[in-house]
Amino acid sequence: MSSLLLRPRQQPVLLVLITLITLALFAFPLLSFAANRLVSGQPLTFWQVTNSALLLIPLLWLWQSLWWPPRRIHAITVLLAAELLLALLIWLAGQQATELANSGSPLARTAFGSGLWCAAALALLLAAEAIRQITRSTPWRIVLNLQIWLLPLALLLSGHLDRLSLMKEYANRTAVFDAAFTQHLWLLGGTLLPTVIIGLPLGLAIARRPRWQNAAFSVLNLIQTVPSVALFGLLIAPLAGLVAHFPVLARWGISGIGIAPALIALVLYALLPLVRSVVAGLQQVPQEVRETARGMGMSAWQQFWHAELPLALPVWLSGLRVVVVQTVGLAVVAALIGAGGFGAIVFQGLLSSALDLVLLGVIPVVALAVIFDALLRLLSALLERRHD
């Protein structure tokens, strides 16, 4: 009996997460209902949401798992329970929104409440902890984390969530959303290309000449200390002056505001993580590998291509991953100088105090960052496994 009482202490992370999920479900509202977009919503607690008792199935399952020994099969059941809890939360939100819309005004708005947001976030953390216990393989961890979203994505594509206020905002601004998505990808691509063109040769040069590293990294670090909004603003006057003296630049789409200063600032911010990863990747190549390559009669270019590059590439991809995730986030701020993207939707929502509109811009940014991060991590892990 005493061993059973002590077993939950063997899994303190699970105990804390499951306790917080329970508090989120019962202490905070799961949903918020408003008669229209202009009025504040009324909270709907666990007991007021139709079919909310279904959440007790995965919840009790999770509590029961605390008394199981920490084995892989038990971690798999915890992962399945966390996935089921997340899917049920989203399904219940869509179901309740449909019922409220059918019984009331078509203008009625049903939104996620604080309890649902917290419970969903904690369920994802719980799933991530279970995945960590299931496997040590980075590729498999990434795949398992991505498959968590299959059921929520199926609910989204099926139209089950169309009556939620967030989806109503999307339906009202589909063209704006699509344009913002395209522009955000253009900002990302327009940043990555010059960053790689500049950062890769720069990193290679200072890796070969260590005496240059202090000066180069001092300048790049100084750029990073400048706040993004300030850097965007600092570029407006110089670019406006250049356009005034060289009108041909205006015909090329360059001006004091818009995409030109946004891309310049984003590239400047992206250089440090990429250059640092290039230098670190080359520095971690064992000296024995270089000596072996020279002993085989390889030229400097052949040594780089056949010996150094394969070993340094995973580190370079890690730096590129940081650049991509950083750029996806910073591109939101670039909307302040007219660069567009999802930042335009976010700031429009902030100015109009429309939370759903803010979320319509924030959620795709988070999704893009997570997807690109997972893909680059997967590629890096596969390359490392190939050279092991």
Salt bridges, closest charged atoms under 4 A:
GLU129 OE2 - ARG132 NH2 2.64
GLU169 OE2 - ARG37 NE 2.59
GLU169 OE2 - ARG109 NH1 3.44
GLU169 OE1 - ARG173 NH1 2.50
GLU308 OE1 - ARG208 NH2 2.72
GLU308 OE2 - ARG290 NE 2.54
ASP373 OD1 - ARG321 NH1 2.86
ASP373 OD2 - ARG377 NH1 3.78
